């Protein structure tokens, strides 16, 4: 198969499919930071001690808009997800393809959570006041007032074992596995 469209059409034949998405479908966002900056600034320690610094790093370095040419691939993957049992996404900066079927192995910079209350938030909440005259400020939980954070794993954080167990079970229960 030479194109993503051919792959989508081929996989539509199977009702029970696992789709694994990796760096081959990584959005071209031209991230503006080094590995050293990421390892220093995107950590649980930074979130606990200096959440404003972590938010500043996230907002200025990690939160880049996805190039419109990359959106076609995600639209095809969204279409394919209708006939897919499970999607395992390894990219923290991809658009969400299908919330009901998608497991973000490393988390996502587009999904947010309050570490205390476990209330989930979306980009819509985080960027609700984003205008040229009113830059984004760090967001807090509407219930308890704690800073919320992206679900993307911080440097050094471990995977969620419950999610890993769910993924393994679903993979074992499917007929077809596809790496995209």
N, C-alpha and C positions, 0 to 999 in steps of 0.2 A: 504494500500500500504506500502510495506516494504522498497523499495529502490527508489532512485531518478529516476532511469531508468523507473520504473513502473509509477511514477508520470508523467514523460515526455510523455510516450506513452498514458496514460489516457487523459492528457490535449490536446494532438494533435487532439482529436476528436472535439474540440471546436475551432471555428475560432475567436471568440470574447471573449478574456480572459485577465484579469488583473493578473499579477504576482507580488506579494509583497515579497521582499527578506529582511530578517532581520538577527539577530544574529545567527540563526541556520545555516546559510551559510557563517558565518564569516571566512575569511581566517586565518589560523594559522600562524601569522607572528611574534609571540613572541615580541610584542611591549615592548620597553625597557624604560618605564617611568611610573611615578606614576600619579595619578589623580591630585595631587597638582602641579606637574611639568607641566602637560598639561594646567591646569587652569591658571598658572602663565605665561607660555611662548607662548601659542597658542591663543593670543588675538589680537583684532583689535588695541588696544592701543600699544602693542608690535610691531605690523607691522608698525604702523605710526611712533613711536618714535625710535625704534631700529630694523629695518628690518633685519639687519645682525644677530642679536641674534635669531630672529624668524627663519630665514633660517637655522642657525646652529642647532637649536632644531629640526626643520623638517628633515634636512638631516641626523643628527646623531641618532635621536630617533624614528621618525615616518616612515621614508622611508625604510621599511624592505621588502626584497624580499618574495614573497609568496611561501610557501612550495609546492613542486611539487605535493604532494598527494591531495592538495586542488584544483588543476587545473582541475581535472576530473569533479568535480561538476560544475565548471564554463563552461566547454565545453558542458556539458549536458544542462545547462541553456541557453547557446548561441544557441544550436540546438532548444530548446523549444521556444526561442524568435522569431523564424521565423514565428510561428503560433500564436503569442501572440499580442494583441492589444497594451499593455502598460506594462512596467516593472517599478515598484517603488522600488528603492534600498535604504535601510536605512543605509548601511555600507559605511563609508567614505574611507575604504582601500580596497574595492573589485576591481578586474579588471573590466573594462567596458565591459558589455555584449552585448549591441546593442545601439550604439549612437543615432540611429534614433528613437527608441522607449523607451529609458530609461530616467527616471527621478530620479536623485539622490537627495533624500529628504534633506539630510544633506550636500550635495555637495560631492566632491571627492578629495582625495589627488593626483589623477592622471590627473585631469583637472585643467588648470591654466587660469588666466585671469588678464588683466591689469585693475586695479580699475579705472583708468582715461579714457582710450580709449575704454575699454570693448572688446579689442581684445583677442581672445581665443588662448591658446597654449596647446600643449600636452607634455607628459613626454619626447617624442623624443627631443623636443627643450630644455627642462630643463636639460636633462642628456646628451646632445649632445657632451660635452667635458669630460665626466666622464671616466677617466682612473686612473690607480694606481698612476701615476706620476703627474696627473693633476686633483686634486679633484674638485668636483663641487663647483662653487661659486654662490652666489645669482644671479638670472637672472633678466634682465630688459627688458622692452617692446622695441621692435625694432623700434616702431614709436615715442614714447614720452620719453623713457628713465626711466619711473617709474618702481619701483620694481613690478614684477608680484607676484601673490599669488595663492595658491590652492583655488579651489571653495568651499572646505570643510568649513562649518561655523566655525568661530572663537568662542571661549567660549563667551557666552552671546549674540551672534548675533541672529537676528530673521529670521524665514523662509521667503523666497521670496513669497509674496502673489500671484503674477501672476502664479507662478509654482503650488502653492497649489490649486488655482482655476482651472487650467488646469487638474490637477490630479483628482479633484472631478468630473469635467465634464466627463472625460474619464471613471472613475469608474462607474458613473451613466449610461453611454451609453453602458456598456458591459453586456454580459449574465452571465459570470462566473468569480468569484474571487478566486484566489488561494494564500495562504500564504505559502511561501517556507522557 
